[in-house]
């Protein structure tokens, strides 16, 4: 009986060590994959920043060629055009839209006498 318990204890101990070793190996592999993906993300951000910098430089050169001055280079969420804002008609691209009034909507009450379930 004592030998069987010792044999069982050795088997459990061996399996535990093996599981621990496998876990360490897998954790190391996962850490390496995480580092590799973080390097990729950094490279993507770097290239995006470079594209933005290049685009700004090209825009500055074009503005310089066309003698256009820009006060604020930060993009705004909504651009405002004072000519369109003060007019009574809104012009957007090729379309001209006039102002219109919004009125309430009235209708008769629904006459419901019986409820029918859509699930039955």
LINTAMO-V797310 format. One record per residue. N is the residue number from 1. RES is the residue in three letters. OMEGA is omega in radians with two decimals (* if undefined). BURIAL is I if it has 16 or more other C-alpha atoms within 10 Angstrom, else O. D_FIRST is the distance of its C-alpha to the first C-alpha in whole Angstrom. Layout:
{{N | RES | OMEGA | BURIAL | D_FIRST} {N | RES | OMEGA | BURIAL | D_FIRST}}
//
This chain:
{{1 | UNK | -3.13 | O | 0} {2 | UNK | 3.14 | O | 4} {3 | UNK | 3.13 | O | 5} {4 | UNK | 3.13 | O | 5} {5 | UNK | 3.12 | O | 6} {6 | UNK | 3.12 | O | 9} {7 | UNK | 3.11 | O | 10} {8 | UNK | 3.14 | O | 11} {9 | UNK | 3.10 | O | 12} {10 | UNK | 3.14 | O | 14} {11 | UNK | 3.13 | O | 15} {12 | UNK | 3.14 | O | 17} {13 | UNK | 3.14 | O | 18} {14 | UNK | 3.12 | O | 20} {15 | UNK | 3.12 | O | 21} {16 | UNK | 3.11 | O | 23} {17 | UNK | -3.13 | O | 24} {18 | UNK | 3.10 | O | 26} {19 | UNK | 3.10 | O | 27} {20 | UNK | 3.13 | O | 29} {21 | UNK | 3.10 | O | 30} {22 | UNK | 3.11 | O | 32} {23 | UNK | 3.10 | O | 33} {24 | UNK | 3.13 | O | 35} {25 | UNK | -3.13 | O | 36} {26 | UNK | 3.11 | O | 37} {27 | UNK | 3.08 | O | 39} {28 | UNK | 3.10 | O | 41} {29 | UNK | 3.14 | O | 42} {30 | UNK | 3.12 | O | 43} {31 | UNK | 3.12 | O | 45} {32 | UNK | 3.09 | O | 47} {33 | UNK | 3.12 | O | 48} {34 | UNK | 3.12 | O | 49} {35 | UNK | -3.14 | O | 51} {36 | UNK | 3.13 | O | 53} {37 | UNK | 3.08 | O | 54} {38 | UNK | 3.07 | O | 55} {39 | UNK | 3.12 | O | 57} {40 | UNK | -3.13 | O | 58} {41 | UNK | 3.12 | O | 59} {42 | UNK | 3.12 | O | 61} {43 | UNK | 3.13 | O | 63} {44 | UNK | 3.14 | O | 64} {45 | UNK | 3.13 | O | 65} {46 | UNK | -3.12 | O | 67} {47 | UNK | 3.08 | O | 69} {48 | UNK | 3.12 | O | 70} {49 | UNK | 3.13 | O | 71} {50 | UNK | 3.10 | O | 73} {51 | UNK | 3.14 | O | 75} {52 | UNK | 3.12 | O | 76} {53 | UNK | 3.13 | O | 77} {54 | UNK | 3.13 | O | 79} {55 | UNK | 3.11 | O | 80} {56 | UNK | 3.12 | O | 82} {57 | UNK | 3.12 | O | 84} {58 | UNK | 3.13 | O | 85} {59 | UNK | 3.11 | O | 86} {60 | UNK | 3.12 | I | 88} {61 | UNK | 3.13 | O | 90} {62 | UNK | 3.11 | O | 91} {63 | UNK | 3.14 | O | 92} {64 | UNK | 3.11 | O | 94} {65 | UNK | -3.10 | O | 96} {66 | UNK | -3.12 | O | 97} {67 | UNK | 3.11 | O | 98} {68 | UNK | 3.08 | O | 95} {69 | UNK | 3.14 | O | 94} {70 | UNK | -3.12 | O | 91} {71 | UNK | -3.08 | O | 90} {72 | UNK | -3.11 | O | 87} {73 | UNK | -3.13 | O | 84} {74 | UNK | 3.13 | O | 81} {75 | UNK | 3.11 | O | 81} {76 | UNK | -3.12 | O | 82} {77 | UNK | 3.13 | O | 80} {78 | UNK | 3.06 | O | 83} {79 | UNK | -3.13 | O | 86} {80 | UNK | 3.08 | O | 90} {81 | UNK | -3.04 | O | 93} {82 | UNK | 3.13 | O | 96} {83 | UNK | -3.13 | O | 98} {84 | UNK | -3.08 | O | 96} {85 | UNK | -3.09 | O | 95} {86 | UNK | -3.10 | O | 98} {87 | UNK | 3.13 | O | 100} {88 | UNK | 3.11 | O | 100} {89 | UNK | 3.12 | O | 98} {90 | UNK | 3.13 | O | 95} {91 | UNK | 3.14 | O | 95} {92 | UNK | -3.14 | O | 92} {93 | UNK | -3.12 | O | 92} {94 | UNK | -3.03 | O | 95} {95 | UNK | 3.08 | O | 94} {96 | UNK | -3.07 | O | 96} {97 | UNK | 3.11 | O | 95} {98 | UNK | 3.06 | O | 97} {99 | UNK | 3.13 | O | 96} {100 | UNK | -3.13 | O | 96} {101 | UNK | 3.11 | O | 95} {102 | UNK | -3.14 | O | 92} {103 | UNK | 3.12 | O | 93} {104 | UNK | -3.12 | O | 91} {105 | UNK | 3.13 | O | 90} {106 | UNK | 3.12 | O | 90} {107 | UNK | 3.13 | O | 90} {108 | UNK | 3.08 | O | 90} {109 | UNK | 3.10 | O | 87} {110 | UNK | 3.13 | O | 84} {111 | UNK | -3.10 | O | 85} {112 | UNK | -3.13 | O | 81} {113 | UNK | -3.06 | O | 81} {114 | UNK | 3.11 | O | 78} {115 | UNK | 3.08 | O | 74} {116 | UNK | -3.13 | O | 73} {117 | UNK | 3.09 | O | 69} {118 | UNK | -3.09 | O | 69} {119 | UNK | -3.08 | O | 65} {120 | UNK | * | O | 65}}
//
